[in-house]
Amino acid sequence: MDINECHSDPCQNDATCLCLPGFTGLLCEENIDNCDPDPCHHGQCQDGIDSYTCICNPGYMGAICSDQIDECYSSPCLNDGRCIDLVNGYQCNCQPGTSGEHGWLRAQSLTARKHSSYRRLHFS
């Protein structure tokens, strides 16, 4: 049985109950909103009891969603294409003579195309 010793308002001289962390109010009935002010940089704050959790927007990570994910980290661009990191994505700037979403398609002469088996097309 959980007994609230402060329920009968035993404190005198306008004293209040000593609340557990995360609670406030005369009877400790209010959960303190740990999301006010919002600590999450690029995400939504979910209040807990003496805590909060940030649910990050796509492209961000970290405890307060302050770190942008580097989608170029895995080097997705091929054939020496330059990767440009975007929020929740990336863009490949292909070298001359290459094209495609990741620089996979290498321009070849008609003769070379007949004998080539490395040419690969893949678009997601």
C-alpha positions in Angstrom: 0.0 0.0 0.0 1.4 3.4 -1.1 0.8 6.1 1.6 1.3 9.7 0.7 2.4 11.3 4.0 1.8 14.8 2.6 -1.9 14.1 1.7 -3.2 15.4 5.0 -1.1 18.6 4.5 1.0 18.2 7.7 3.4 21.0 6.8 3.0 24.3 8.7 4.0 27.9 7.9 3.4 27.5 4.2 5.9 24.7 4.0 5.4 22.1 1.3 6.3 18.5 0.8 9.7 17.7 -0.5 9.1 16.3 -3.9 11.0 13.5 -5.6 13.0 14.7 -8.6 10.8 15.5 -11.6 7.7 16.5 -9.6 6.4 19.8 -8.2 3.3 21.2 -6.7 1.9 21.4 -3.1 1.4 17.6 -3.1 4.0 16.8 -5.7 1.2 16.1 -8.2 2.7 17.8 -11.2 5.3 16.3 -13.5 7.9 19.0 -14.4 7.9 19.5 -18.2 11.5 18.7 -19.0 10.8 19.7 -22.6 10.2 23.4 -21.7 12.4 24.9 -23.0 12.8 22.3 -25.8 16.3 20.8 -25.6 16.0 19.0 -29.0 17.7 20.9 -31.8 16.3 18.9 -34.8 13.6 16.7 -33.3 10.6 16.2 -31.1 10.9 16.2 -27.3 9.1 13.5 -25.3 8.8 14.4 -21.6 9.4 11.7 -19.0 9.7 11.8 -15.2 12.8 13.9 -14.5 14.0 13.2 -18.0 13.2 13.7 -21.7 13.9 11.8 -24.9 14.5 13.5 -28.3 13.1 11.7 -31.3 15.4 13.0 -34.1 14.2 14.2 -37.5 15.5 12.1 -40.4 19.1 13.0 -41.1 20.0 13.9 -37.4 21.2 11.9 -34.4 22.5 12.3 -30.9 21.0 12.9 -27.5 19.6 16.3 -28.5 19.5 15.7 -32.2 22.3 18.2 -32.8 24.5 16.0 -35.0 23.8 15.7 -38.7 24.4 12.2 -40.1 27.1 12.1 -42.7 25.6 10.1 -45.5 28.9 10.4 -47.4 30.8 8.5 -44.7 30.3 5.2 -46.6 31.7 6.7 -49.8 28.6 5.9 -51.9 29.9 7.7 -55.0 31.9 5.6 -57.4 34.5 6.3 -60.1 36.0 9.2 -58.0 32.7 11.0 -57.9 32.5 13.7 -55.2 29.9 13.2 -52.5 28.0 16.2 -51.2 26.4 15.5 -47.8 22.8 16.8 -47.5 20.3 16.6 -44.7 19.0 13.0 -44.8 20.7 12.3 -48.1 23.6 12.9 -50.4 24.4 13.9 -54.0 27.2 12.5 -56.2 29.0 14.9 -58.5 30.2 12.5 -61.2 33.6 12.9 -62.9 33.5 13.7 -66.7 32.7 10.5 -68.6 30.6 9.0 -65.8 26.9 9.5 -64.9 24.1 7.9 -63.0 22.9 8.3 -59.4 26.2 7.1 -57.9 28.5 7.6 -60.9 28.2 3.9 -61.8 27.7 4.3 -65.5 31.0 4.9 -67.3 30.8 6.2 -70.8 32.6 3.8 -73.2 33.1 3.6 -76.9 30.9 1.1 -78.8 33.8 -1.3 -79.3 34.7 -1.3 -75.6 31.1 -1.8 -74.7 31.0 -5.1 -76.5 33.9 -6.5 -74.5 33.0 -5.0 -71.1 31.5 -7.0 -68.3 32.0 -4.5 -65.5 29.4 -2.0 -66.6 26.7 -2.1 -64.0 23.5 -0.1 -63.7 21.7 0.2 -60.4 19.3 2.8 -59.3 17.4 2.7 -56.1 
